[in-house]
Amino acid sequence: MGACEPTLSEFIAIVGNLGGHLGRKSDGAPGPQSIWRGVA
């Protein structure tokens, strides 16, 4: 079969990464600005 769909938290991390969130251990979850940049 194909690949599994990402969970919501994984998807938020992916979009945040596209928006410039670095994703280090101490960074926490991406914020609204990183999410907005990742979507745009």
Residue pairs with C-beta under 8 A, 6 or more apart in sequence:
6 14
9 29
12 29
12 30
12 35
13 21
13 23
13 29
13 30
14 38
15 30
15 34
15 35
15 38
15 39
16 23
16 29
16 30
16 31
16 34
16 35
16 38
17 23
17 30
17 38
18 37
18 38
19 30
19 33
19 34
19 35
19 36
19 37
19 38
19 39
20 34
20 37
20 38
21 27
21 30
21 31
21 34
21 38
23 30
30 38
